[in-house]
Amino acid sequence: MESPISGDWSFRATAGERTIGGRLRFWTERGRVLGVYVAPDGRTTPLVDVVLDGGKVSFGIVGSLGTWKLNGVLTGERMNGTFETISRVVPWEAIRGGASTSPAPPPSSANPTPTPPAR
């Protein structure tokens, strides 16, 4: 069964003067929601602890300074919420987008990950 967040999302967060952009891609595998963050340069970072509980969504993006834990609300074709950095609370939003030209997540040698369908 597909999750309501499955598909490609245009992602944007504003941290002071800095804008963080990219795409989020979610899919369902073996009953679990999985995902990746796709940076503007095409690099992918797996999302961790993806949870959709009613209209509430949460997931982590692992980076060089630790994991940003994003919490938000899903409303139709839009998600928005916040995450905390060392110095501030950062608002973010994601809007369901059309087909993405971003690369698929790399398959794991232990558990091959199928490429999620393009939307």
MDTraj code that builds the backbone (N, CA, C; nanometers):
import mdtraj as md
import numpy as np

residues = "MET GLU SER PRO ILE SER GLY ASP TRP SER PHE ARG ALA THR ALA GLY GLU ARG THR ILE GLY GLY ARG LEU ARG PHE TRP THR GLU ARG GLY ARG VAL LEU GLY VAL TYR VAL ALA PRO ASP GLY ARG THR THR PRO LEU VAL ASP VAL VAL LEU ASP GLY GLY LYS VAL SER PHE GLY ILE VAL GLY SER LEU GLY THR TRP LYS LEU ASN GLY VAL LEU THR GLY GLU ARG MET ASN GLY THR PHE GLU THR ILE SER ARG VAL VAL PRO TRP GLU ALA ILE ARG GLY GLY ALA SER THR SER PRO ALA PRO PRO PRO SER SER ALA ASN PRO THR PRO THR PRO PRO ALA ARG".split()
xyz = np.array([
    [0.0845, -0.1189, 0.0000],
    [0.0000, 0.0000, 0.0000],
    [0.0887, 0.1247, 0.0000],
    [0.0600, 0.2164, -0.0866],
    [0.1368, 0.3409, -0.0954],
    [0.1039, 0.4331, 0.0211],
    [0.2045, 0.5048, 0.0658],
    [0.1872, 0.6033, 0.1716],
    [0.1375, 0.7344, 0.1105],
    [0.0618, 0.8133, 0.1850],
    [0.0200, 0.9448, 0.1354],
    [0.1363, 1.0390, 0.1036],
    [0.2564, 1.0095, 0.1560],
    [0.3700, 1.0963, 0.1241],
    [0.4566, 1.0404, 0.0119],
    [0.4218, 0.9228, -0.0428],
    [0.5013, 0.8653, -0.1510],
    [0.5098, 0.9602, -0.2690],
    [0.6280, 0.9684, -0.3290],
    [0.6489, 1.0535, -0.4457],
    [0.7578, 1.1564, -0.4219],
    [0.7674, 1.2499, -0.5147],
    [0.8696, 1.3549, -0.5113],
    [0.8108, 1.4846, -0.4578],
    [0.8894, 1.5519, -0.3753],
    [0.8490, 1.6767, -0.3118],
    [0.9599, 1.7791, -0.3291],
    [0.9244, 1.8994, -0.3641],
    [1.0184, 2.0100, -0.3696],
    [1.0346, 2.0610, -0.2262],
    [1.1596, 2.0671, -0.1782],
    [1.1883, 2.1004, -0.0390],
    [1.2579, 2.2350, -0.0294],
    [1.2201, 2.3123, 0.0735],
    [1.2834, 2.4422, 0.0951],
    [1.2783, 2.4755, 0.2438],
    [1.3922, 2.5224, 0.2959],
    [1.3999, 2.5694, 0.4345],
    [1.4776, 2.6991, 0.4347],
    [1.4439, 2.7879, 0.5265],
    [1.5128, 2.9160, 0.5354],
    [1.5740, 2.9296, 0.6743],
    [1.7081, 2.9313, 0.6775],
    [1.7826, 2.9447, 0.8019],
    [1.8523, 3.0801, 0.7997],
    [1.7858, 3.1805, 0.8540],
    [1.8416, 3.3162, 0.8494],
    [1.8480, 3.3645, 0.7059],
    [1.9669, 3.3991, 0.6614],
    [1.9868, 3.4463, 0.5241],
    [2.0063, 3.3322, 0.4254],
    [2.0200, 3.2111, 0.4768],
    [2.0512, 3.0951, 0.3926],
    [1.9255, 3.0165, 0.3581],
    [1.9106, 2.9828, 0.2307],
    [1.8007, 2.8975, 0.1869],
    [1.8559, 2.7600, 0.1536],
    [1.7903, 2.6586, 0.2072],
    [1.8275, 2.5199, 0.1800],
    [1.7209, 2.4641, 0.0860],
    [1.7624, 2.4182, -0.0288],
    [1.6673, 2.3641, -0.1251],
    [1.7006, 2.2199, -0.1576],
    [1.6182, 2.1603, -0.2382],
    [1.6400, 2.0231, -0.2815],
    [1.5078, 1.9538, -0.3027],
    [1.5134, 1.8220, -0.3005],
    [1.3929, 1.7425, -0.3179],
    [1.3904, 1.6338, -0.2115],
    [1.2709, 1.5938, -0.1763],
    [1.2509, 1.4776, -0.0917],
    [1.1820, 1.3730, -0.1776],
    [1.2239, 1.2488, -0.1649],
    [1.1598, 1.1400, -0.2396],
    [1.1255, 1.0296, -0.1399],
    [0.9972, 0.9930, -0.1355],
    [0.9486, 0.8889, -0.0446],
    [0.8878, 0.7753, -0.1257],
    [0.9013, 0.6536, -0.0739],
    [0.8357, 0.5379, -0.1327],
    [0.8125, 0.4357, -0.0219],
    [0.7301, 0.3360, -0.0516],
    [0.6985, 0.2307, 0.0447],
    [0.7644, 0.1012, -0.0003],
    [0.8291, 0.0352, 0.0933],
    [0.8933, -0.0935, 0.0657],
    [0.8708, -0.1851, 0.1848],
    [0.8129, -0.3017, 0.1593],
    [0.7861, -0.4002, 0.2643],
    [0.7095, -0.3378, 0.3804],
    [0.6144, -0.2515, 0.3489],
    [0.5306, -0.1900, 0.4505],
    [0.5928, -0.0735, 0.5255],
    [0.7168, -0.0359, 0.4891],
    [0.7833, 0.0772, 0.5550],
    [0.7967, 0.1926, 0.4579],
    [0.7851, 0.3142, 0.5108],
    [0.8077, 0.4329, 0.4288],
    [0.9564, 0.4654, 0.4355],
    [1.0193, 0.4754, 0.3195],
    [1.1607, 0.5081, 0.3080],
    [1.1732, 0.6371, 0.2288],
    [1.2912, 0.6987, 0.2338],
    [1.3079, 0.8214, 0.1574],
    [1.4516, 0.8652, 0.1471],
    [1.4725, 0.9642, 0.0617],
    [1.6019, 1.0288, 0.0453],
    [1.5807, 1.1781, 0.0299],
    [1.6822, 1.2539, 0.0723],
    [1.6913, 1.3954, 0.0414],
    [1.7849, 1.4039, -0.0782],
    [1.7450, 1.4781, -0.1807],
    [1.8283, 1.4959, -0.2994],
    [1.8705, 1.6423, -0.3040],
    [2.0001, 1.6659, -0.2869],
    [2.0541, 1.8021, -0.2882],
    [2.0481, 1.8590, -0.4296],
    [2.0560, 1.9905, -0.4427],
    [2.0536, 2.0519, -0.5761],
    [2.1621, 1.9987, -0.6707],
    [2.2755, 1.9509, -0.6146],
    [2.3812, 1.8969, -0.7001],
    [2.3600, 1.7489, -0.7333],
    [2.2476, 1.6911, -0.6862],
    [2.2144, 1.5528, -0.7185],
    [2.2585, 1.4503, -0.6161],
    [2.3374, 1.4909, -0.5171],
    [2.3784, 1.3952, -0.4129],
    [2.2582, 1.3560, -0.3287],
    [2.2496, 1.2267, -0.2946],
    [2.1381, 1.1790, -0.2139],
    [2.1846, 1.1430, -0.0733],
    [2.0965, 1.1671, 0.0220],
    [2.1190, 1.1320, 0.1611],
    [1.9961, 1.0565, 0.2087],
    [2.0122, 0.9327, 0.2573],
    [1.8956, 0.8586, 0.3061],
    [1.8282, 0.9313, 0.4224],
    [1.6971, 0.9236, 0.4265],
    [1.6214, 0.9748, 0.5399],
    [1.6113, 0.8626, 0.6422],
    [1.6111, 0.8980, 0.7691],
    [1.6015, 0.7990, 0.8758],
    [1.4751, 0.8232, 0.9572],
    [1.4249, 0.7157, 1.0149],
    [1.3104, 0.7231, 1.1066],
    [1.1911, 0.7962, 1.0459],
    [1.1533, 0.7595, 0.9230],
    [1.0389, 0.8229, 0.8571],
    [0.9105, 0.7706, 0.9219],
    [0.8293, 0.8638, 0.9728],
    [0.7042, 0.8271, 1.0391],
    [0.5935, 0.9184, 0.9891],
    [0.4817, 0.8586, 0.9519],
    [0.3602, 0.9334, 0.9207],
    [0.2536, 0.8810, 1.0148],
    [0.2046, 0.9675, 1.1022],
    [0.1049, 0.9296, 1.2021],
    [-0.0121, 1.0254, 1.1879],
    [-0.1162, 0.9786, 1.1191],
    [-0.2274, 1.0685, 1.0883],
    [-0.1759, 1.1759, 0.9948],
    [-0.1872, 1.3006, 1.0306],
    [-0.1364, 1.4091, 0.9483],
    [0.0006, 1.4580, 0.9899],
    [0.0595, 1.3937, 1.0918],
    [0.1907, 1.4366, 1.1393],
    [0.2990, 1.3541, 1.0712],
    [0.4053, 1.4221, 1.0278],
    [0.5164, 1.3556, 0.9606],
    [0.6465, 1.3917, 1.0321],
    [0.7372, 1.2952, 1.0405],
    [0.8688, 1.3235, 1.0959],
    [0.9710, 1.2334, 1.0276],
    [1.0924, 1.2849, 1.0160],
    [1.2024, 1.2092, 0.9572],
    [1.3316, 1.2823, 0.9878],
    [1.4430, 1.2126, 0.9729],
    [1.5734, 1.2718, 0.9969],
    [1.6552, 1.2770, 0.8699],
    [1.7339, 1.3831, 0.8556],
    [1.8316, 1.3957, 0.7477],
    [1.9688, 1.3963, 0.8148],
    [2.0498, 1.2944, 0.7848],
    [2.1809, 1.2805, 0.8474],
    [2.2818, 1.3652, 0.7705],
    [2.3508, 1.4532, 0.8415],
    [2.4519, 1.5389, 0.7802],
    [2.5825, 1.5325, 0.8571],
    [2.6794, 1.6094, 0.8129],
    [2.8118, 1.6082, 0.8747],
    [2.8102, 1.6597, 1.0191],
    [2.7102, 1.7394, 1.0545],
    [2.7019, 1.7940, 1.1902],
    [2.6000, 1.7209, 1.2761],
    [2.5529, 1.6052, 1.2291],
    [2.4525, 1.5302, 1.3042],
    [2.3257, 1.5135, 1.2232],
    [2.2202, 1.4730, 1.2913],
    [2.0918, 1.4478, 1.2245],
    [1.9951, 1.5613, 1.2549],
    [1.9420, 1.6199, 1.1476],
    [1.8337, 1.7173, 1.1635],
    [1.7053, 1.6380, 1.1702],
    [1.6289, 1.6534, 1.2766],
    [1.5020, 1.5843, 1.2934],
    [1.3908, 1.6808, 1.2528],
    [1.3275, 1.6525, 1.1402],
    [1.2214, 1.7375, 1.0880],
    [1.0869, 1.6863, 1.1361],
    [1.0054, 1.7772, 1.1864],
    [0.8694, 1.7471, 1.2284],
    [0.7766, 1.8395, 1.1523],
    [0.6644, 1.7859, 1.1078],
    [0.5728, 1.8703, 1.0337],
    [0.4345, 1.8097, 1.0223],
    [0.3560, 1.8743, 0.9388],
    [0.2170, 1.8352, 0.9162],
    [0.1955, 1.8198, 0.7670],
    [0.1276, 1.7118, 0.7288],
    [0.0896, 1.6888, 0.5903],
    [-0.0513, 1.7401, 0.5703],
    [-0.0668, 1.8300, 0.4724],
    [-0.1979, 1.8828, 0.4372],
    [-0.2110, 1.8764, 0.2858],
    [-0.2762, 1.7736, 0.2360],
    [-0.2937, 1.7589, 0.0911],
    [-0.1619, 1.7428, 0.0197],
    [-0.1287, 1.8387, -0.0643],
    [-0.0076, 1.8348, -0.1467],
    [0.1064, 1.9140, -0.0855],
    [0.0995, 1.9414, 0.0449],
    [0.1981, 2.0264, 0.1114],
    [0.2315, 1.9698, 0.2495],
    [0.3601, 1.9779, 0.2832],
    [0.4056, 1.9472, 0.4191],
    [0.4798, 2.0703, 0.4685],
    [0.4638, 2.1016, 0.5960],
    [0.5471, 2.2074, 0.6523],
    [0.5654, 2.1842, 0.8008],
    [0.6770, 2.2398, 0.8508],
    [0.7093, 2.2226, 0.9905],
    [0.8388, 2.2918, 1.0253],
    [0.9113, 2.2362, 1.1215],
    [1.0371, 2.2962, 1.1670],
    [1.1394, 2.1868, 1.1986],
    [1.2657, 2.2283, 1.2063],
    [1.3707, 2.1452, 1.2631],
    [1.4660, 2.2365, 1.3370],
    [1.5404, 2.1791, 1.4321],
    [1.6328, 2.2581, 1.5131],
    [1.7764, 2.2350, 1.4704],
    [1.8527, 2.3452, 1.4656],
    [1.9970, 2.3378, 1.4482],
    [2.0590, 2.3783, 1.5816],
    [2.1882, 2.3884, 1.5848],
    [2.2562, 2.4290, 1.7082],
    [2.2129, 2.5688, 1.7513],
    [2.1836, 2.6559, 1.6532],
    [2.1588, 2.7962, 1.6862],
    [2.0161, 2.8455, 1.6667],
    [1.9296, 2.7674, 1.6048],
    [1.7951, 2.8204, 1.5783],
    [1.6955, 2.7114, 1.5405],
    [1.5695, 2.7508, 1.5371],
    [1.4623, 2.6673, 1.4843],
    [1.4389, 2.7124, 1.3403],
    [1.4386, 2.6169, 1.2484],
    [1.4301, 2.6476, 1.1058],
    [1.2973, 2.5996, 1.0488],
    [1.2189, 2.6900, 0.9879],
    [1.0961, 2.6465, 0.9227],
    [1.1273, 2.5806, 0.7883],
    [1.0485, 2.4808, 0.7511],
    [1.0647, 2.4143, 0.6222],
    [0.9285, 2.3864, 0.5612],
    [0.9303, 2.3683, 0.4293],
    [0.8084, 2.3278, 0.3600],
    [0.8466, 2.2388, 0.2435],
    [0.7553, 2.1535, 0.2060],
    [0.7730, 2.0667, 0.0903],
    [0.6412, 2.0642, 0.0149],
    [0.6509, 2.0796, -0.1155],
    [0.5325, 2.0792, -0.2008],
    [0.5464, 1.9643, -0.2988],
    [0.4398, 1.8824, -0.3070],
    [0.4446, 1.7694, -0.3991],
    [0.4729, 1.8220, -0.5385],
    [0.5783, 1.7679, -0.5998],
    [0.6208, 1.8160, -0.7303],
    [0.6042, 1.7111, -0.8381],
    [0.6239, 1.7550, -0.9612],
    [0.6164, 1.6644, -1.0748],
    [0.7373, 1.5743, -1.0794],
    [0.7634, 1.5217, -1.1946],
    [0.8744, 1.4284, -1.2129],
    [1.0052, 1.4947, -1.1736],
    [1.0875, 1.4186, -1.1091],
    [1.2181, 1.4682, -1.0664],
    [1.3256, 1.4140, -1.1583],
    [1.4259, 1.4961, -1.1841],
    [1.5392, 1.4497, -1.2635],
    [1.6516, 1.4034, -1.1733],
    [1.6228, 1.3937, -1.0434],
    [1.7244, 1.3538, -0.9477],
    [1.7512, 1.2047, -0.9575],
    [1.8734, 1.1633, -0.9260],
    [1.9045, 1.0214, -0.9314],
    [1.8312, 0.9434, -0.8241],
    [1.8117, 0.8159, -0.8501],
    [1.7487, 0.7275, -0.7526],
    [1.8476, 0.6987, -0.6410],
    [1.7985, 0.6570, -0.5250],
    [1.8899, 0.6244, -0.4166],
    [1.9754, 0.5045, -0.4545],
    [2.1005, 0.5012, -0.4066],
    [2.1869, 0.3880, -0.4398],
    [2.1380, 0.2620, -0.3704],
    [2.1402, 0.1467, -0.4390],
    [2.0958, 0.0233, -0.3737],
    [2.1965, -0.0217, -0.2697],
    [2.1463, -0.0822, -0.1651],
    [2.2304, -0.1382, -0.0604],
    [2.2660, -0.2802, -0.1008],
    [2.3863, -0.3234, -0.0695],
    [2.4261, -0.4589, -0.1063],
    [2.3502, -0.5622, -0.0239],
    [2.3106, -0.5272, 0.0982],
    [2.2383, -0.6219, 0.1823],
    [2.0902, -0.6277, 0.1469],
    [2.0290, -0.5136, 0.1242],
    [1.8874, -0.5055, 0.0903],
    [1.8710, -0.4181, -0.0316],
    [1.8704, -0.4767, -0.1506],
    [1.8547, -0.3936, -0.2701],
    [1.7282, -0.3106, -0.2611],
    [1.7393, -0.1817, -0.2929],
    [1.6264, -0.0905, -0.2878],
    [1.5812, -0.0626, -0.4311],
    [1.4577, -0.0985, -0.4637],
    [1.4104, -0.0681, -0.5980],
    [1.3961, 0.0819, -0.6171],
    [1.4119, 0.1256, -0.7382],
    [1.3934, 0.2656, -0.7698],
    [1.2464, 0.2996, -0.7542],
    [1.2121, 0.4033, -0.6752],
    [1.0709, 0.4385, -0.6600],
    [1.0172, 0.4878, -0.7938],
    [0.8901, 0.4630, -0.8179],
    [0.8337, 0.5072, -0.9459],
    [0.8318, 0.6593, -0.9562],
    [0.8582, 0.7100, -1.0757],
    [0.8503, 0.8551, -1.1001],
    [0.7054, 0.8962, -1.0992],
    [0.6781, 1.0155, -1.0520],
    [0.5400, 1.0659, -1.0501],
    [0.5318, 1.1914, -1.1297],
])
top = md.Topology()
chain = top.add_chain()
for i, resn in enumerate(residues, 1):
    res = top.add_residue(resn, chain, resSeq=i)
    for name in ("N", "CA", "C"):
        top.add_atom(name, md.element.get_by_symbol(name[0]), res)
traj = md.Trajectory(xyz[None], top)
